[in-house]
Amino acid sequence: MTDPAEIVPDTQHRGLVGALPPRVRAFALLARFDRPIGWWLLFWPGAWGVALAGGAMERWRLILWLLLGAIAMRGAGCVYNDIVDRDLDKQVARTRSRPLASGAVSLGAAWAWLAALCLVGLVVLLQLNVHASAVALASLVPVAAYPFMKRITWWPQAWLGIVFSWAALVGWAEVTGNLSVAGLLLYAGSICWVVGYDTIYALQDREDDALVGVRSSALRMGTRVREGVGAFYALALALWAGAIWQVRPDWLALLGLLPMALHLGLQVVRIDAGDGDKALRLFRSNRFAGLLMFLACVVVGTTL
């Protein structure tokens, strides 16, 4: 049983967010602006797609637009998720302090905030070519379905992978004008990466999830979480290797994946299913993992 004192709350009043007036802070917390790890993880696959397609240098403005889009749409996704999950969130120790669950923000105000964040996303969408815009718009269906996945499947992390990796397709399509095998392999590898790191994240909620009937890969893997996460990370690396090979069929190019492989391997070794605080630290370390993968894509994409 996890000691309540050891539970890391989902909303934390710290940094710039903590300095905001209480009413404004509630909306910032609703969009998880206090937790930038989420938009970093949403952003990195898009940056990978741009870089591996050879656009890291010439299309640097595109990368910044994708960053803005990630911040806005991750915030919008969190607001929508909290609207759908507001009753479940009240039953979980880590999430009962969320603005909607706690009553700090009304349901109507949450919908208005969601619309404002989506408008920012629309501005980013208008910067893309027709191919990338079509790909981006196609993500709306899986995004809308995601909050319901934990109720109907043991693998909501896989659905999150589909959603959180979508920017890889957008970035690739924007630079190349198509969706080739390399871009699809990059996307598939990112899905496996997301399943791995979100399973680690879900370790924090296993007891509460079991009590309220919410499903997750962390529960499904049971006592074999380390092996399961390791398998998904290994598959991610294999798929990324395939993407790199499609772009540059050279064994030396694959060495660019070595830092990422070492980082993911260390995560697997350090998994402790009974330590929620450690699970959160490992999950957050994937922000650096995303950077390592981006550098590998830059090296391969700019040496064609």
C-alpha positions in Angstrom: 0.0 0.0 0.0 1.4 3.4 -1.0 1.7 5.8 1.9 -0.4 8.9 1.2 2.6 11.0 2.2 4.6 9.5 -0.7 2.0 10.2 -3.4 3.1 13.0 -5.8 0.1 15.2 -6.4 -0.9 15.8 -10.0 -1.1 19.6 -9.5 1.8 21.4 -8.0 1.9 25.1 -7.2 5.5 25.8 -8.1 7.6 28.0 -10.3 5.9 30.7 -12.4 2.6 28.9 -12.1 2.8 29.1 -8.3 3.2 32.9 -8.6 0.0 33.4 -10.5 -3.2 34.7 -8.8 -5.3 31.8 -7.6 -8.0 32.1 -10.2 -5.6 32.3 -13.1 -3.4 29.6 -11.5 -6.4 27.2 -11.6 -6.6 27.4 -15.4 -2.9 27.0 -15.8 -3.0 23.9 -13.6 -6.0 22.6 -15.7 -3.8 22.8 -18.8 -0.8 21.3 -16.8 1.4 24.3 -17.5 3.0 23.4 -14.2 4.1 20.1 -15.8 6.0 20.9 -19.0 7.1 17.3 -19.4 3.8 16.6 -21.2 4.3 19.1 -24.0 8.0 18.1 -24.4 6.9 14.5 -24.9 4.2 15.6 -27.4 6.7 17.9 -29.2 9.7 15.6 -29.6 8.2 13.2 -32.2 7.3 16.2 -34.5 10.9 17.5 -34.2 12.2 14.0 -35.0 10.1 13.9 -38.2 11.4 17.3 -39.3 15.0 16.4 -38.5 15.1 12.9 -40.0 13.5 14.3 -43.2 16.4 16.6 -43.5 14.7 19.8 -42.4 16.3 20.5 -39.0 18.4 23.5 -40.2 16.3 25.0 -43.0 13.0 24.5 -41.3 13.9 25.6 -37.7 10.9 27.9 -37.7 8.6 24.9 -38.3 10.1 23.2 -35.3 9.2 26.3 -33.2 5.7 26.3 -34.5 5.4 22.6 -33.6 6.6 23.4 -30.1 3.9 26.1 -29.7 1.4 23.6 -31.1 2.5 21.0 -28.6 2.1 23.3 -25.6 -1.4 24.4 -26.7 -2.7 21.1 -27.8 -1.3 19.2 -24.8 -3.0 21.8 -22.7 -6.2 21.3 -24.6 -5.9 17.5 -24.3 -5.5 17.8 -20.6 -8.6 20.0 -20.2 -10.6 17.6 -22.3 -9.3 14.6 -20.4 -10.3 16.2 -17.1 -13.7 17.1 -18.4 -14.3 13.4 -19.2 -12.6 12.1 -16.1 -13.8 14.6 -13.5 -15.7 12.0 -11.5 -12.9 9.4 -11.7 -10.3 12.0 -10.7 -12.2 12.6 -7.4 -11.6 8.9 -6.4 -7.8 8.9 -7.1 -5.4 10.4 -4.5 -3.0 11.8 -7.1 -5.7 13.5 -9.2 -8.4 14.6 -6.7 -6.7 18.0 -6.5 -7.1 18.8 -10.2 -9.1 22.0 -10.7 -12.2 20.4 -12.1 -12.2 17.5 -9.6 -11.7 19.9 -6.7 -14.2 22.5 -7.9 -11.7 25.3 -8.5 -12.8 25.6 -12.1 -16.4 25.1 -13.3 -17.4 22.8 -16.2 -18.5 25.7 -18.4 -15.2 27.6 -17.8 -13.2 24.5 -18.6 -15.0 24.2 -22.0 -14.3 27.8 -22.8 -10.6 27.3 -21.9 -10.5 24.3 -24.1 -11.8 26.3 -27.0 -9.2 29.0 -26.5 -6.4 26.5 -26.5 -7.7 24.9 -29.7 -7.7 28.4 -31.4 -3.9 28.5 -30.7 -3.6 25.1 -32.3 -5.6 26.4 -35.3 -3.0 29.2 -35.8 -0.3 26.6 -35.8 -2.3 24.4 -38.3 -2.5 27.3 -40.7 1.3 27.4 -40.9 1.4 23.9 -42.5 1.1 22.8 -46.1 -2.0 21.0 -47.2 -0.5 17.5 -46.8 0.7 18.1 -43.2 -2.6 19.9 -42.3 -4.6 16.9 -43.5 -2.5 14.6 -41.4 -2.8 16.8 -38.4 -6.6 17.0 -38.7 -6.8 13.2 -38.9 -5.5 13.1 -35.3 -8.7 14.6 -33.9 -10.6 11.3 -33.8 -8.0 9.3 -31.8 -7.5 12.4 -29.5 -11.2 12.5 -28.8 -11.4 8.8 -28.1 -8.4 8.6 -25.8 -10.0 9.5 -22.4 -12.4 6.6 -22.8 -9.7 3.9 -23.5 -8.9 3.3 -19.9 -12.5 2.1 -19.4 -12.5 -0.4 -22.3 -9.0 -1.7 -22.7 -6.0 -2.8 -20.6 -3.8 -0.9 -23.1 -4.8 2.8 -23.0 -1.0 3.5 -23.1 -1.0 2.2 -26.7 -3.8 4.6 -27.7 -1.8 7.4 -26.0 1.1 6.4 -28.1 -1.0 6.8 -31.3 -2.0 10.3 -30.2 1.3 11.5 -28.7 3.3 10.3 -31.6 1.2 11.8 -34.3 3.4 14.9 -34.7 6.1 12.6 -36.2 3.8 12.1 -39.2 3.0 15.9 -39.3 6.6 16.9 -39.2 7.6 14.3 -41.9 4.7 15.3 -44.2 5.4 19.0 -43.9 9.1 18.5 -45.0 8.6 15.7 -47.6 5.0 16.2 -48.8 4.2 12.5 -48.2 4.1 9.7 -45.7 6.9 7.2 -46.7 8.0 4.0 -45.0 10.7 5.9 -43.0 8.1 8.3 -41.6 5.8 5.5 -40.7 8.5 3.5 -39.0 9.5 6.6 -37.0 5.9 7.0 -35.9 5.5 3.3 -35.0 8.7 3.4 -32.9 7.4 6.4 -31.1 4.2 4.6 -30.2 6.2 1.9 -28.6 8.3 4.5 -26.7 5.2 6.1 -25.4 3.7 2.7 -24.2 7.0 2.1 -22.3 7.3 5.5 -20.6 3.5 5.8 -19.8 3.5 2.3 -18.3 6.2 3.6 -15.9 4.1 6.7 -15.2 1.0 4.4 -14.5 2.9 2.6 -11.7 2.0 5.6 -9.5 -1.7 4.8 -9.8 -1.9 1.0 -9.8 -3.6 0.6 -6.4 -6.2 3.4 -7.0 -6.8 2.2 -10.6 -7.5 -1.3 -9.4 -10.0 0.0 -6.8 -12.0 2.3 -9.2 -11.9 -0.1 -12.1 -9.5 1.8 -14.4 -7.3 -0.3 -16.7 -3.7 0.3 -17.6 -0.7 -1.5 -19.0 1.0 -1.3 -15.6 -1.8 -3.4 -14.1 -1.9 -5.8 -17.1 1.8 -6.5 -16.9 1.5 -7.3 -13.2 4.9 -8.4 -11.8 6.6 -8.3 -15.2 6.6 -4.5 -15.7 10.4 -4.3 -16.2 10.3 -7.0 -18.8 7.2 -5.4 -20.5 8.7 -1.9 -20.6 12.0 -3.4 -21.8 10.3 -5.2 -24.7 8.5 -2.0 -25.9 11.6 0.0 -25.7 13.5 -2.6 -27.7 10.8 -2.6 -30.3 10.9 1.2 -30.5 14.7 1.1 -31.1 14.3 -1.6 -33.8 11.6 0.4 -35.6 13.7 3.6 -35.4 16.7 1.7 -36.7 14.5 0.7 -39.7 13.5 4.4 -40.2 17.1 5.5 -40.2 18.1 2.7 -42.6 15.4 3.8 -45.0 16.8 7.3 -45.0 20.5 6.4 -44.9 21.4 2.7 -45.4 24.7 2.9 -43.6 25.6 0.9 -40.4 27.4 3.9 -39.1 24.1 5.9 -39.1 22.6 3.4 -36.7 25.3 4.3 -34.1 23.3 7.6 -33.7 20.8 5.5 -31.7 23.3 4.3 -29.2 22.9 7.1 -26.6 19.1 6.7 -26.8 19.4 2.9 -26.4 21.7 3.3 -23.3 19.3 5.8 -21.8 16.2 3.6 -22.2 18.2 0.6 -21.0 19.0 2.5 -17.7 15.4 3.3 -17.3 14.4 -0.3 -17.5 17.1 -1.4 -15.0 16.0 1.3 -12.5 12.3 0.5 -12.6 10.9 -0.2 -9.1 7.2 -1.0 -9.3 6.6 -0.1 -5.6 8.2 3.3 -5.7 5.9 5.9 -7.2 8.3 8.8 -6.7 11.0 7.0 -8.6 8.6 6.0 -11.3 7.8 9.7 -11.8 11.5 10.6 -12.0 12.1 7.9 -14.6 9.1 9.0 -16.6 10.3 12.7 -16.6 13.7 11.6 -17.8 12.2 10.9 -21.2 12.4 14.6 -21.9 16.1 14.1 -22.2 15.6 10.8 -24.1 13.6 12.8 -26.7 16.5 15.2 -27.1 18.9 12.3 -27.7 16.6 10.9 -30.4 16.3 14.4 -31.9 20.1 14.7 -32.1 20.3 11.3 -33.8 17.8 12.4 -36.4 19.6 15.6 -37.0 22.9 13.8 -37.6 21.3 11.3 -40.0 19.0 13.8 -41.8 21.6 16.5 -42.4 24.3 14.1 -43.8 22.3 12.7 -46.7 
